[in-house]
Amino acid sequence: MEPQLSHQVTDSVATVVIRHPAKRNAMTAGMWQALPPLLEELAGDPGVRALVLTGEGGTFCAGADISTLRGAPLQAQGLAVAAEEALAAFPGPTLAAIRGHCVGGGAQLAAACDLRLAEEGALFGVTPARLGIVYPSSSTRRLVSLVGPATAKYLLFTAELMDTGRALRTGFVDEVLPEGELDKRVAELTRVLASRSRLTQAAAKEFANGRTDRDAHWAEQARGSGDTAEGVAAFLERRQPRFTWTTAG
């Protein structure tokens, strides 16, 4: 099978699958380049309420395909950063569903998602020190914000892998599931995400990511959306709310 990214949309959830089984789903230059336009396409689909990123089979992503680093490592790193930033900027909630190795560029992609769920036995690593690569400043800051400076330094300095127990304790993952339970939990959580207010999620995502100049914008969006009135009415009437705000709002 040729290395590729595949995707499907089911019940308002887009699932993007990293497929390169011959190299544990390592990302080629073409795969890095394909991710931003794919995310832009999915972001423009009004039927997509949440996005799941996962790997084919028993591995999430073993990082960048090392053969792509031989000729122009800085160019390859630039492609990875562009893909990471596009994923971080996706307007809806994003979730990494992780099995097996989540290493290098795979850890970059997982860290760029809003939430990370892992199956017991997964392994995580940030490994530029094995290759003499300077980890990008944007990726370093994202890692620090996720796990704190001490753990980020440990991962970057040693390039050692951590298990799911440590990943959960340090905040790299949000939940660890027993073998065979990951897909069920991902489906359950994405149903919840898709049922909630897009307005709340979009504003919260901006604020959590450090945006500090849009309070007035989101207050105006809230006043005009009707989501608050609908949410309160649904609560009082003991029914599911029908939120209508969209990112085009």
SEMI-670249 format. One line per 5 residues: number of its first residue (from 1); their letters; for each residue x, y, z of N, C-alpha, C. Coordinates in pm, whole numbers, padded with zeros to 5 digits. Example, Ala and Ser with C-alpha at 12.3 -4.5 7.8 and 13.67 -1.06 7.14 Angstrom:
<sites>
1) AS) 01319 -00569 00780 01230 -00450 00780 01320 -00330 00780; 01285 -00225 00708 01367 -00106 00714 01290 00003 00787
</sites>
This chain:
<sites>
1) MEPQL) 00084 -00120 00000 00000 00000 00000 00088 00125 00000; 00052 00220 -00086 00124 00347 -00090 00096 00427 00038; 00197 00495 00091 00173 00581 00208 00067 00685 00176; -00029 00701 00266 -00137 00795 00238 -00213 00829 00366; -00291 00936 00356 -00389 00970 00458 -00526 00941 00400
6) SHQVT) -00608 00866 00471 -00744 00842 00428 -00838 00907 00528; -00961 00929 00487 -01056 00991 00580 -01198 00950 00546; -01284 00961 00646 -01427 00940 00627 -01501 01024 00730; -01625 01056 00701 -01709 01133 00792 -01831 01049 00825; -01852 01021 00953 -01964 00941 01000 -02025 01008 01123
11) DSVAT) -02155 01032 01118 -02226 01090 01234 -02158 01217 01284; -02123 01305 01191 -02065 01437 01220 -01921 01432 01269; -01858 01315 01265 -01719 01302 01309 -01632 01261 01191; -01529 01340 01163 -01432 01306 01060 -01320 01224 01123; -01284 01115 01059 -01173 01033 01105 -01065 01032 00998
16) VVIRH) -00946 01077 01035 -00830 01078 00945 -00736 00967 00990; -00698 00880 00896 -00616 00764 00928 -00481 00775 00859; -00373 00764 00937 -00237 00762 00884 -00207 00620 00837; -00177 00602 00709 -00157 00468 00654 -00018 00457 00588; 00071 00390 00656 00203 00357 00600 00254 00236 00678
21) PAKRN) 00183 00123 00666 00211 00008 00752 00351 -00049 00738; 00414 -00031 00622 00548 -00085 00602 00650 -00018 00694; 00621 00104 00739 00713 00177 00826 00641 00229 00951; 00554 00148 01008 00481 00183 01130 00416 00320 01120; 00356 00345 01005 00281 00469 00980 00366 00594 00990
26) AMTAG) 00494 00583 00954 00579 00701 00946 00528 00794 00837; 00542 00924 00861 00491 01025 00769 00595 01058 00663; 00557 01044 00538 00642 01086 00427 00619 01235 00400; 00705 01292 00315 00688 01433 00277 00552 01456 00214; 00510 01363 00129 00380 01377 00065 00265 01373 00164
31) MWQAL) 00278 01292 00268 00173 01284 00370 00168 01412 00452; 00286 01466 00489 00287 01594 00560 00219 01702 00476; 00252 01704 00348 00195 01806 00260 00045 01789 00241; -00003 01666 00247 -00145 01639 00222 -00233 01676 00340; -00176 01682 00461 -00260 01702 00578 -00325 01841 00585
36) PPLLE) -00253 01951 00566 -00319 02083 00576 -00437 02102 00481; -00426 02069 00351 -00544 02086 00266 -00659 01993 00302; -00628 01874 00350 -00734 01784 00395 -00807 01843 00515; -00733 01897 00609 -00795 01959 00726 -00877 02081 00686; -00828 02157 00591 -00904 02274 00544 -01037 02231 00481
41) ELAGD) -01032 02123 00404 -01154 02069 00344 -01254 02026 00451; -01205 01955 00550 -01295 01907 00656 -01346 02022 00743; -01262 02123 00765 -01306 02238 00844 -01417 02314 00773; -01418 02309 00640 -01520 02378 00562 -01648 02299 00546; -01652 02177 00596 -01771 02093 00586 -01860 02120 00706
46) PGVRA) -01978 02181 00687 -02063 02212 00802 -02113 02089 00876; -02103 01973 00814 -02147 01851 00880 -02045 01791 00973; -01923 01845 00976 -01817 01791 01062 -01815 01867 01193; -01839 01797 01303 -01843 01859 01435 -01718 01828 01518; -01647 01723 01483 -01526 01685 01557 -01439 01602 01464
51) LVLTG) -01310 01590 01500 -01216 01517 01415 -01132 01423 01498; -01115 01302 01449 -01029 01201 01513 -00911 01173 01422; -00791 01174 01478 -00670 01135 01406 -00619 01006 01466; -00593 00907 01381 -00545 00778 01430 -00455 00715 01326; -00395 00602 01360 -00310 00529 01267 -00371 00396 01231
56) EGGTF) -00332 00345 01117 -00382 00215 01073 -00321 00104 01159; -00403 00007 01195 -00352 -00110 01266 -00311 -00077 01408; -00199 -00135 01451 -00160 -00126 01590 -00061 -00016 01622; -00042 00080 01531 00053 00188 01554 -00011 00321 01518; 00009 00422 01601 -00039 00556 01569 00049 00617 01462
61) CAGAD) 00173 00650 01496 00267 00705 01398 00406 00702 01458; 00500 00642 01386 00637 00628 01435 00722 00749 01402; 00661 00858 01357 00735 00981 01329 00749 01007 01182; 00849 01085 01147 00878 01113 01007 00953 00995 00946; 00925 00967 00822 01002 00867 00748 01146 00918 00737
66) ISTLR) 01239 00853 00805 01376 00904 00816 01441 00922 00680; 01401 00843 00582 01460 00857 00448 01433 00995 00390; 01327 01062 00437 01295 01195 00384 01385 01302 00444; 01464 01268 00547 01551 01366 00612 01690 01371 00551; 01721 01278 00462 01858 01270 00408 01897 01394 00330
71) GAPLQ) 01810 01436 00238 01848 01544 00148 01831 01683 00205; 01714 01709 00262 01683 01845 00308 01607 01837 00440; 01678 01813 00551 01609 01794 00678 01529 01916 00723; 01578 02036 00696 01505 02156 00737 01375 02170 00659; 01380 02134 00532 01257 02139 00451 01157 02037 00503
76) AQGLA) 01203 01916 00535 01114 01813 00588 01055 01857 00722; 01137 01921 00805 01087 01969 00933 00983 02079 00913; 01004 02164 00814 00906 02268 00785 00772 02212 00745; 00772 02103 00668 00647 02039 00630 00575 01983 00753; 00652 01925 00845 00593 01868 00966 00532 01978 01053
81) VAAEE) 00602 02090 01067 00550 02200 01148 00423 02258 01086; 00421 02272 00953 00302 02324 00886 00182 02233 00909; 00204 02103 00905 00095 02008 00929 00050 02015 01075; 00145 02023 01166 00113 02034 01308 00029 02160 01336; 00071 02273 01279 -00001 02398 01302 -00140 02394 01241
86) ALAAF) -00154 02331 01125 -00287 02319 01063 -00380 02236 01151; -00326 02132 01212 -00406 02049 01301 -00445 02126 01427; -00351 02200 01483 -00380 02279 01603 -00485 02387 01575; -00488 02437 01450 -00581 02545 01414 -00717 02494 01369; -00737 02364 01362 -00867 02312 01319 -00975 02369 01412
91) PGPTL) -01085 02422 01357 -01179 02496 01440 -01259 02413 01540; -01280 02286 01512 -01357 02202 01602 -01268 02120 01693; -01327 02048 01787 -01249 01962 01875 -01178 01851 01797; -01053 01826 01833 -00975 01720 01769 -00928 01621 01874; -00921 01495 01836 -00888 01387 01929 -00791 01290 01862
96) AAIRG) -00681 01262 01927 -00588 01159 01880 -00621 01028 01947; -00646 00923 01868 -00672 00789 01919 -00545 00706 01895; -00477 00670 02004 -00339 00624 01994 -00325 00478 02036; -00266 00400 01946 -00221 00265 01977 -00073 00255 01941; -00001 00171 02011 00137 00144 01973 00225 00267 01984
101) HCVGG) 00316 00283 01889 00414 00391 01895 00353 00524 01853; 00381 00624 01934 00345 00764 01906 00472 00843 01931; 00555 00854 01829 00694 00895 01848 00730 01003 01747; 00819 01094 01786 00870 01194 01693 00759 01279 01634; 00751 01277 01500 00645 01351 01434 00506 01305 01472
106) GAQLA) 00493 01179 01511 00364 01130 01559 00326 01197 01690; 00424 01217 01780 00397 01288 01904 00364 01434 01877; 00428 01494 01775 00394 01630 01736 00246 01640 01698; 00201 01547 01616 00062 01549 01573 -00033 01525 01690; 00002 01431 01776 -00084 01403 01891 -00093 01525 01983
111) AACDL) 00020 01591 02005 00021 01709 02092 -00060 01823 02033; -00071 01828 01901 -00147 01934 01835 -00297 01912 01843; -00340 01791 01881 -00482 01765 01900 -00527 01820 02036; -00656 01842 02048 -00710 01895 02174 -00712 01789 02283; -00739 01665 02246 -00752 01555 02341 -00675 01435 02288
116) RLAEE) -00627 01350 02380 -00553 01231 02340 -00600 01113 02425; -00649 01009 02360 -00687 00885 02425 -00593 00776 02377; -00545 00693 02467 -00448 00591 02431 -00490 00454 02481; -00452 00353 02405 -00472 00215 02448 -00354 00172 02533; -00382 00097 02639 -00276 00044 02725 -00168 -00022 02640
121) GALFG) -00043 00007 02671 00068 -00049 02595 00127 00046 02494; 00063 00160 02469 00118 00260 02377 00248 00317 02434; 00335 00364 02346 00462 00424 02385 00476 00560 02320; 00532 00655 02395 00540 00794 02351 00684 00842 02360; 00726 00920 02261 00861 00975 02266 00877 01095 02175
126) VTPAR) 00961 01187 02220 00999 01304 02140 01148 01289 02116; 01187 01254 01994 01318 01192 01973 01419 01269 01887; 01413 01401 01874 01513 01469 01790 01655 01452 01839; 01675 01430 01971 01811 01415 02023 01878 01289 01970; 01801 01193 01922 01860 01074 01861 01921 01105 01724
131) LGIVY) 01875 01213 01662 01914 01244 01524 01991 01374 01512; 02012 01444 01623 02082 01571 01617 02000 01681 01552; 01868 01674 01569 01777 01771 01511 01736 01872 01618; 01729 02000 01580 01677 02102 01671 01525 02099 01661; 01460 02067 01771 01314 02061 01773 01259 02202 01755
136) PSSST) 01157 02221 01671 01106 02356 01643 01058 02426 01770; 01074 02558 01773 01034 02633 01892 00884 02623 01916; 00804 02626 01809 00659 02618 01827 00618 02483 01884; 00683 02377 01837 00653 02243 01887 00699 02227 02031; 00813 02288 02063 00864 02282 02200 00769 02353 02296
141) RRLVS) 00721 02471 02256 00628 02545 02342 00498 02468 02362; 00451 02403 02256 00327 02325 02269 00348 02208 02364; 00463 02142 02354 00493 02030 02444 00502 02078 02588; 00568 02191 02610 00581 02246 02746 00443 02280 02804; 00356 02339 02722 00223 02374 02770 00141 02250 02804
146) LVGPA) 00175 02139 02742 00099 02015 02763 00147 01939 02887; 00278 01924 02901 00332 01837 03007 00414 01912 03110; 00439 02041 03089 00523 02118 03180 00669 02114 03139; 00748 02212 03185 00887 02221 03140 00974 02104 03184; 00952 02051 03303 01039 01943 03350 01025 01818 03264
151) TAKYL) 00900 01776 03239 00879 01657 03156 00919 01683 03012; 00892 01803 02960 00932 01836 02824 01084 01825 02809; 01157 01877 02906 01303 01868 02900 01349 01723 02906; 01285 01645 02994 01322 01504 03004 01304 01434 02869; 01190 01455 02807 01163 01390 02679 01259 01436 02571
156) LFTAE) 01283 01568 02567 01370 01623 02461 01517 01590 02486; 01561 01593 02610 01702 01567 02639 01738 01421 02620; 01649 01331 02662 01683 01188 02663 01637 01114 02539; 01531 01160 02474 01469 01090 02362 01420 00951 02401; 01400 00928 02531 01351 00799 02576 01199 00793 02564
161) LMDTG) 01149 00670 02559 01006 00649 02545 00941 00640 02683; 00819 00688 02694 00743 00673 02817 00619 00588 02790; 00577 00515 02891 00462 00428 02877 00333 00504 02905; 00221 00436 02895 00093 00504 02912 00073 00555 03055; 00129 00484 03153 00117 00530 03291 00181 00665 03311
166) RALRT) 00303 00680 03262 00371 00809 03276 00306 00915 03188; 00263 00876 03069 00197 00972 02980 00070 01027 03044; -00002 00942 03117 -00124 00987 03185 -00089 01077 03304; 00012 01040 03380 00050 01120 03497 00101 01258 03458; 00172 01266 03346 00231 01394 03307 00135 01480 03224
171) GFVDE) 00020 01425 03186 -00077 01502 03110 -00064 01491 02960; 00026 01404 02911 00035 01391 02766 -00089 01326 02708; -00149 01233 02782 -00276 01175 02739 -00382 01202 02846; -00507 01203 02803 -00619 01232 02892 -00680 01106 02952; -00680 00997 02876 -00735 00871 02925 -00654 00756 02867
176) VLPEG) -00644 00648 02944 -00583 00523 02897 -00688 00414 02906; -00708 00343 02795 -00812 00241 02787 -00750 00102 02779; -00817 00002 02838 -00770 -00136 02822 -00772 -00177 02674; -00691 -00276 02642 -00687 -00326 02506 -00827 -00365 02460; -00863 -00319 02341 -00993 -00351 02284 -01102 -00251 02317
181) ELDKR) -01074 -00152 02404 -01177 -00058 02447 -01162 00081 02385; -01054 00105 02311 -01026 00241 02262 -01133 00290 02164; -01167 00210 02066 -01263 00255 01964 -01399 00287 02027; -01441 00205 02120 -01569 00229 02187 -01568 00361 02261; -01459 00389 02334 -01451 00513 02410 -01440 00635 02318
186) VAELT) -01365 00622 02209 -01354 00732 02113 -01491 00765 02054; -01566 00662 02018 -01700 00684 01963 -01792 00751 02065; -01781 00708 02188 -01864 00765 02296 -01829 00912 02318; -01700 00943 02325 -01659 01080 02353 -01688 01173 02236; -01668 01126 02114 -01696 01213 01999 -01845 01239 01984
191) RVLAS) -01930 01144 02025 -02074 01171 02026 -02106 01286 02121; -02040 01286 02236 -02060 01394 02332 -02012 01526 02272; -01893 01526 02215 -01838 01649 02157 -01929 01705 02049; -01982 01616 01965 -02067 01661 01854 -02201 01715 01901; -02241 01681 02023 -02371 01726 02073 -02364 01860 02145
196) RSRLT) -02244 01908 02175 -02228 02029 02254 -02224 02153 02165; -02227 02268 02229 -02230 02396 02157 -02098 02423 02086; -02106 02441 01955 -01987 02479 01880 -01934 02614 01925; -02026 02703 01962 -01987 02835 02009 -01897 02825 02132; -01942 02749 02231 -01861 02729 02352 -01727 02668 02317
201) QAAAK) -01728 02565 02234 -01605 02494 02200 -01506 02583 02126; -01556 02660 02029 -01467 02745 01949 -01403 02853 02034; -01484 02918 02119 -01430 03022 02205 -01331 02962 02306; -01368 02850 02367 -01280 02787 02465 -01148 02744 02403; -01154 02696 02279 -01031 02652 02213 -00937 02770 02191
206) EFANG) -00991 02883 02146 -00908 03002 02128 -00847 03049 02260; -00931 03058 02363 -00881 03106 02492 -00777 03012 02550; -00804 02882 02543 -00710 02783 02597 -00577 02785 02522; -00582 02821 02394 -00459 02827 02314 -00387 02960 02328; -00439 03048 02414 -00365 03170 02445 -00413 03297 02380
211) RTDRD) -00522 03291 02303 -00573 03413 02239 -00634 03502 02346; -00597 03630 02348 -00641 03719 02455 -00713 03844 02405; -00734 03854 02273 -00787 03978 02217 -00925 03961 02155; -00996 03855 02192 -01123 03828 02122 -01242 03816 02218; -01230 03869 02337 -01342 03862 02430 -01465 03931 02374
216) AHWAE) -01447 04050 02316 -01560 04124 02261 -01622 04049 02143; -01538 03988 02061 -01589 03912 01946 -01678 03798 01993; -01632 03723 02092 -01710 03607 02137 -01834 03649 02215; -01826 03762 02284 -01946 03813 02351 -02053 03849 02247; -02008 03909 02137 -02103 03943 02030 -02160 03817 01966
221) QARGS) -02076 03719 01943 -02124 03592 01887 -02227 03528 01979; -02201 03530 02109 -02294 03470 02204 -02428 03542 02204; -02424 03676 02199 -02549 03752 02199 -02635 03720 02078; -02571 03701 01963 -02647 03680 01840 -02677 03535 01806; -02620 03442 01881 -02629 03301 01841 -02759 03234 01881
226) GDTAE) -02814 03271 01994 -02929 03200 02048 -02893 03072 02120; -02765 03037 02123 -02725 02911 02186 -02752 02911 02337; -02727 03024 02402 -02748 03028 02547 -02895 03009 02581; -02981 03082 02510 -03125 03068 02535 -03171 02925 02508; -03119 02865 02401 -03157 02727 02369 -03105 02631 02474
231) GVAAF) -02983 02651 02519 -02926 02562 02621 -03004 02567 02751; -03040 02688 02794 -03117 02703 02917 -03255 02641 02902; -03322 02669 02787 -03456 02614 02765 -03452 02461 02762; -03353 02405 02695 -03342 02259 02688 -03320 02198 02826; -03238 02266 02907 -03214 02216 03043 -03343 02215 03124
236) LERRQ) -03417 02325 03117 -03541 02336 03195 -03648 02239 03144; -03646 02213 03012 -03747 02123 02954 -03700 01978 02950; -03580 01953 03003 -03522 01818 03010 -03519 01749 02875; -03463 01819 02780 -03445 01765 02645 -03305 01799 02595; -03264 01738 02485 -03136 01768 02424 -03142 01904 02355
241) PRFTW) -03040 01991 02374 -03043 02121 02307 -03017 02107 02158; -03069 02204 02083 -03046 02209 01939 -02967 02338 01910; -02838 02331 01928 -02751 02447 01906 -02738 02473 01756; -02735 02601 01719 -02735 02636 01577 -02614 02717 01533; -02533 02766 01628 -02417 02848 01588 -02317 02762 01511
246) TTAG) -02261 02818 01406 -02156 02751 01330 -02036 02842 01319; -01926 02787 01272 -01802 02866 01260 -01819 02979 01160; -01916 02969 01072 -01943 03078 00979 -02021 03190 01046; -02069 03166 01167 -02147 03265 01238 -02068 03385 01280
</sites>
